[in-house]
Amino acid sequence: MASSGTGTGADAGGGVVGESGFDRATAVAGRPGGDGVFDVAIDAGWSIGAVPNGGYQLALLGRAAVAAAGEVEGPEHPHVLAATAQYVAPSPVGPAEVRTEVLRRGRRVSQVRTRLVADGRTSVDVSFTVGRLDPAAEPWWTDAAMPAATPFADCPRTPPIGDSQLPLPLMDQIDQRIDPVHRFGFGRPTGSGQFWAWLAFPDGRPHDPLSLLLAVDAVPPATVGLGTVGWVPTLALTAYVRAVPAPGPVLVHQRARLVEDELVDEVCDVWDRRGRLVAQATHLAAVRTTGPAATAVDSGSGKTAGS
């Protein structure tokens, strides 16, 4: 049976519940009878402004998906491998439930549908593929190259109040460090539609496959560098978790591909300290544009390793 997500002990999502703020905030409690419904509490500390972060909610639902698969007889599938999410409405902070349906229980992978429901309304709907990642696996082939980033220790930590004075409670929960080569902010565009940032947990929790679901939607939108204004809410997201990350911070490379008709698609790659691509995601988000995109200025080479 899957962990209920209460108390302290091994968790089905690969973490240790009760030892870190992330694990407590994503804890799920199964109901007696195994009906696939899990009680959760959406934590205000993982918000941007007053809205819970999309990556945080994805990780919360991912933990429930792993737990739901564990309630059905079959091989242990402790890791999320893929997620396809629809963000239907902002989720309110406080008690909620995750309703799950195990669509398929397979030998190598299982598929689970989850819905985050609060006040009788679905706010996030995600289909997950879960399985087991081999920590010893190595790439057979890849054309991906990790950005040549400024070291973690030489990058300033993002404060919990943004340039626009918007409270960023999430920044108290994660240690985010945007590479200073980009030097962007709301009202201070660089003209570049990409940047990279390190992510770690200030309480020392190591990254694992579950926390990579947070990482793919935790950093600012790349359109900030282009001079967009206001909120950039994610409408749809597809994520892949490709490897168990090595200890240490992960590097998130976020880039916008096309901004048109007040919609943007972004690509997010997540790298560990070995230079391994450990997660990736594509986002479709709403965005407000006024006038032409910002003109590029000298903010460093902007090149990635191998380019």
MIVO-320315 format. One line per 5 residues: number of its first residue (from 1); their letters; for each residue x, y, z of C-alpha. Coordinates in pm, 1 decimal, always signed. Layout:
NUM	a	X/Y/Z  ...
END
This chain:
1	massg	+0.0/+0.0/+0.0  +112.6/+356.2/-60.7  +218.9/+590.4/+214.5  -62.8/+802.9/+349.8  +163.5/+1104.9/+351.3
6	tgtga	+124.0/+1165.4/+724.3  +384.9/+1138.2/+994.1  +749.7/+1066.7/+912.9  +869.7/+779.4/+699.3  +942.9/+659.2/+347.8
11	daggg	+713.0/+814.4/+88.8  +584.5/+660.9/-234.2  +701.2/+966.4/-427.0  +1065.4/+910.3/-340.1  +1099.6/+1160.3/-52.9
16	vvges	+1073.5/+1138.5/+323.6  +749.3/+1288.7/+451.2  +783.9/+1517.1/+750.9  +1152.5/+1603.9/+709.3  +1114.6/+1902.3/+475.2
21	gfdra	+870.5/+2178.6/+397.7  +820.9/+2044.3/+45.5  +723.5/+1698.8/+166.8  +486.0/+1834.1/+428.3  +325.2/+2070.0/+176.5
26	tavag	+271.3/+1787.7/-75.9  +156.4/+1523.4/+171.9  -150.4/+1319.1/+75.9  -372.6/+1120.4/+310.3  -565.1/+826.6/+169.5
31	rpggd	-916.0/+753.7/+295.1  -1015.9/+415.2/+440.0  -1146.5/+178.1/+176.4  -902.5/+273.2/-97.7  -1156.1/+467.0/-305.9
36	gvfdv	-882.9/+666.7/-477.6  -961.0/+994.2/-300.2  -684.7/+1165.8/-103.9  -716.4/+1455.6/+138.0  -462.7/+1734.3/+92.2
41	aidag	-399.1/+2086.5/+217.9  -291.4/+2348.6/-36.2  -20.3/+2546.7/+141.4  -19.5/+2927.4/+101.6  +357.9/+2928.7/+143.0
46	wsiga	+400.9/+2783.7/-206.2  +229.8/+3069.9/-386.9  +311.9/+3356.8/-621.6  +106.8/+3642.8/-487.6  -204.8/+3468.6/-359.6
51	vpngg	-208.0/+3191.1/-622.9  -51.6/+2847.9/-547.8  +235.3/+2775.1/-785.5  +155.7/+2540.5/-1074.1  +465.7/+2325.6/-1022.4
56	yqlal	+383.1/+2284.1/-654.5  +33.3/+2165.7/-744.0  +175.7/+1930.7/-1007.4  +404.5/+1772.0/-746.8  +114.2/+1739.5/-502.4
61	lgraa	-93.9/+1558.2/-762.3  +206.2/+1350.4/-867.0  +242.8/+1222.5/-512.5  -124.5/+1126.0/-512.4  -86.6/+949.1/-849.4
66	vaaag	+201.1/+736.2/-718.9  +1.1/+655.3/-406.1  -308.1/+561.9/-610.2  -108.9/+325.3/-830.7  +35.0/+168.7/-515.0
71	evegp	-313.9/+82.3/-395.0  -361.4/-150.3/-693.6  -170.6/-478.5/-700.2  +131.1/-470.8/-925.9  +500.2/-372.0/-945.4
76	ehphv	+613.1/-73.1/-742.5  +603.1/+243.1/-951.6  +746.9/+512.4/-722.0  +828.2/+781.2/-977.9  +633.2/+1009.6/-1208.3
81	laata	+769.6/+971.7/-1561.4  +531.8/+1202.1/-1748.4  +249.1/+1443.9/-1676.8  -3.9/+1624.6/-1894.5  -180.5/+1899.3/-1701.5
86	qyvap	-470.0/+2134.2/-1763.7  -490.9/+2429.0/-1523.9  -863.6/+2494.0/-1521.3  -890.4/+2756.7/-1247.4  -683.2/+2904.4/-962.9
91	spvgp	-678.2/+2668.4/-663.1  -783.9/+2813.7/-328.0  -552.7/+2773.0/-31.2  -667.2/+2525.3/+232.9  -828.7/+2180.9/+244.4
96	aevrt	-893.5/+2004.2/-84.0  -908.6/+1653.3/-223.8  -739.1/+1470.7/-505.9  -964.5/+1231.0/-693.7  -770.6/+962.7/-878.0
101	evlrr	-848.5/+695.0/-1134.2  -595.1/+426.2/-1220.3  -642.5/+392.2/-1595.2  -388.6/+115.4/-1643.5  -171.6/-91.9/-1411.8
106	grrvs	+117.6/-228.0/-1615.0  +446.2/-404.7/-1552.4  +673.3/-123.9/-1671.2  +443.8/+179.8/-1629.6  +98.4/+267.3/-1502.8
111	qvrtr	-131.9/+554.2/-1599.4  -328.9/+752.4/-1344.1  -567.3/+1044.7/-1388.0  -589.5/+1295.0/-1103.1  -811.4/+1594.5/-1033.3
116	lvadg	-754.4/+1857.6/-766.8  -1097.5/+1948.5/-631.0  -1171.7/+2229.4/-385.4  -1511.8/+2371.0/-296.2  -1668.0/+2118.4/-534.3
121	rtsvd	-1478.7/+2248.9/-837.7  -1189.1/+2099.1/-1033.5  -896.9/+2339.9/-1056.2  -623.5/+2115.6/-1202.1  -663.9/+1798.6/-1410.8
126	vsftv	-351.3/+1587.3/-1474.1  -285.2/+1254.1/-1640.9  +32.3/+1085.9/-1514.1  +251.5/+802.9/-1631.4  +430.4/+647.4/-1334.4
131	grldp	+703.9/+386.6/-1321.0  +1054.7/+341.6/-1184.9  +1364.7/+536.7/-1285.1  +1697.0/+351.7/-1268.2  +1951.2/+574.7/-1086.5
136	aaepw	+2232.9/+398.7/-1274.3  +2089.6/+461.7/-1622.2  +2304.3/+654.7/-1870.9  +2198.5/+830.4/-2194.6  +2223.9/+611.9/-2503.4
141	wtdaa	+2213.7/+928.2/-2722.4  +2132.0/+1296.6/-2671.6  +2173.8/+1628.9/-2851.8  +2099.9/+1830.1/-2535.7  +2369.9/+2056.4/-2388.8
146	mpaat	+2359.7/+2218.2/-2045.3  +2389.5/+2599.9/-2045.2  +2727.8/+2740.0/-1943.4  +2593.6/+2899.0/-1626.8  +2746.6/+3112.0/-1354.3
151	pfadc	+2813.1/+2885.9/-1051.0  +2534.7/+2855.7/-794.8  +2737.3/+3027.8/-519.0  +2802.3/+3332.0/-740.5  +2433.8/+3395.3/-819.7
156	prtpp	+2216.9/+3606.4/-585.3  +1912.1/+3446.1/-426.4  +1571.8/+3575.4/-540.3  +1402.6/+3765.4/-252.6  +1042.2/+3696.6/-140.6
161	igdsq	+928.5/+4036.6/-275.1  +942.0/+4083.1/-652.0  +1041.2/+4386.4/-857.8  +674.4/+4480.6/-886.4  +637.2/+4450.5/-506.0
166	lplpl	+428.9/+4135.6/-555.4  +479.6/+3901.4/-257.2  +652.9/+3579.1/-358.1  +600.8/+3334.6/-68.5  +740.0/+3056.3/-289.0
171	mdqid	+1085.2/+3218.6/-267.6  +1092.7/+3146.9/+107.2  +1044.6/+2777.8/+25.8  +1295.2/+2744.1/-258.2  +1642.6/+2889.7/-308.6
176	qridp	+1613.4/+3032.9/-659.3  +1919.1/+3200.0/-812.7  +1880.8/+3355.0/-1157.1  +2210.1/+3375.1/-1343.1  +2313.8/+3743.5/-1323.6
181	vhrfg	+2424.9/+3732.2/-1688.2  +2055.6/+3793.4/-1768.9  +1990.7/+4078.7/-1520.7  +1620.8/+4104.7/-1604.1  +1317.3/+4195.5/-1398.7
186	fgrpt	+965.5/+4326.4/-1441.7  +1013.0/+4671.1/-1593.4  +1377.2/+4589.9/-1676.3  +1365.5/+4370.5/-1990.9  +1679.7/+4245.4/-2162.4
191	gsgqf	+1527.9/+4169.8/-2501.0  +1608.1/+3800.4/-2455.4  +1340.7/+3532.4/-2442.9  +1549.8/+3293.3/-2234.2  +1733.8/+3269.5/-1903.6
196	wawla	+1853.3/+3007.8/-1659.1  +1831.2/+2977.6/-1283.4  +1951.1/+2740.8/-1012.4  +1697.4/+2581.7/-776.3  +1762.7/+2420.9/-438.5
201	fpdgr	+1573.7/+2371.9/-112.6  +1697.9/+2599.5/+168.4  +1630.9/+2326.2/+426.3  +1880.4/+2098.1/+250.1  +1629.1/+1854.6/+99.9
206	phdpl	+1785.9/+1688.3/-206.5  +1603.6/+1699.9/-536.5  +1432.2/+1379.8/-645.1  +1195.0/+1286.7/-929.2  +895.4/+1432.0/-743.5
211	sllla	+1054.8/+1771.6/-678.0  +1147.7/+1797.5/-1046.8  +774.8/+1847.3/-1110.1  +803.8/+2163.5/-902.7  +1119.8/+2269.9/-1086.3
216	vdavp	+959.3/+2266.2/-1433.3  +714.9/+2541.2/-1333.9  +884.5/+2727.7/-1048.0  +1091.0/+2994.9/-1225.1  +957.9/+3320.6/-1377.1
221	patvg	+823.1/+3324.5/-1733.1  +1088.2/+3388.1/-1997.8  +869.2/+3661.3/-2144.3  +975.6/+3893.9/-1859.9  +1293.5/+3953.5/-2057.1
226	lgtvg	+1083.4/+4056.8/-2357.3  +898.7/+4325.6/-2162.5  +562.8/+4158.0/-2102.4  +357.2/+4281.9/-1811.1  +125.2/+4125.4/-1556.1
231	wvptl	+40.1/+3767.1/-1473.6  +143.9/+3479.5/-1704.9  -84.7/+3193.1/-1598.4  -8.3/+2843.4/-1724.9  -301.0/+2696.2/-1918.4
236	altay	-150.9/+2360.8/-2015.1  +175.7/+2184.9/-1934.4  +341.6/+1861.6/-2041.1  +639.3/+1738.7/-1837.5  +880.3/+1446.0/-1857.9
241	vravp	+1100.1/+1329.2/-1570.7  +1396.5/+1156.7/-1733.9  +1642.2/+1071.7/-1457.6  +1704.0/+1061.3/-1083.9  +1896.4/+1385.1/-1021.4
246	apgpv	+2238.8/+1392.6/-860.1  +2269.5/+1569.2/-521.5  +2289.5/+1946.3/-535.9  +2100.7/+2231.1/-703.6  +1940.8/+2184.3/-1044.1
251	lvhqr	+1971.9/+2433.6/-1329.3  +1650.2/+2534.4/-1505.5  +1673.1/+2673.1/-1860.6  +1352.6/+2855.2/-1954.2  +1292.9/+2991.8/-2302.5
256	arlve	+999.1/+3132.6/-2495.5  +945.6/+2996.1/-2846.4  +653.8/+3199.5/-2982.5  +450.7/+3488.9/-2841.4  +141.0/+3552.4/-3049.6
261	delvd	-220.2/+3651.8/-2989.3  -145.5/+3692.7/-2615.6  -35.1/+3331.9/-2580.0  +319.6/+3205.1/-2528.4  +467.3/+2858.9/-2553.2
266	evcdv	+777.1/+2801.2/-2341.4  +1025.6/+2516.8/-2318.3  +1185.0/+2429.4/-1985.7  +1487.6/+2200.9/-1943.1  +1619.9/+2095.5/-1602.1
271	wdrrg	+1980.8/+1983.1/-1551.5  +2158.4/+1833.1/-1254.5  +2516.9/+1891.0/-1148.2  +2639.9/+1604.4/-1368.3  +2520.1/+1794.2/-1674.2
276	rlvaq	+2237.6/+1541.8/-1717.6  +1900.6/+1646.4/-1855.8  +1675.9/+1520.7/-1574.0  +1341.2/+1682.2/-1663.1  +1181.7/+1885.3/-1938.7
281	athla	+848.2/+2055.3/-1999.1  +649.8/+2260.3/-2246.8  +402.3/+2525.1/-2131.1  +119.3/+2714.6/-2296.2  +41.8/+3031.1/-2100.9
286	avrtt	-158.3/+3349.4/-2136.3  +48.4/+3666.8/-2157.2  -17.7/+4039.2/-2190.1  +182.4/+4229.4/-2450.4  +193.6/+4605.8/-2502.9
291	gpaat	+380.4/+4743.3/-2802.5  +673.8/+4565.3/-2967.3  +894.1/+4316.8/-2783.8  +1195.5/+4465.0/-2606.9  +1511.8/+4504.6/-2812.8
296	avdsg	+1803.5/+4288.3/-2710.6  +2077.9/+4451.3/-2505.0  +2420.4/+4324.6/-2404.0  +2352.8/+4082.3/-2119.6  +2632.0/+3835.8/-2181.9
301	sgkta	+2686.7/+3584.5/-2455.5  +2350.2/+3410.4/-2411.3  +2512.0/+3102.8/-2561.1  +2477.8/+2754.2/-2435.8  +2758.6/+2506.5/-2405.2
306	gs	+2833.4/+2355.7/-2741.4  +2661.1/+2633.1/-2937.6
END
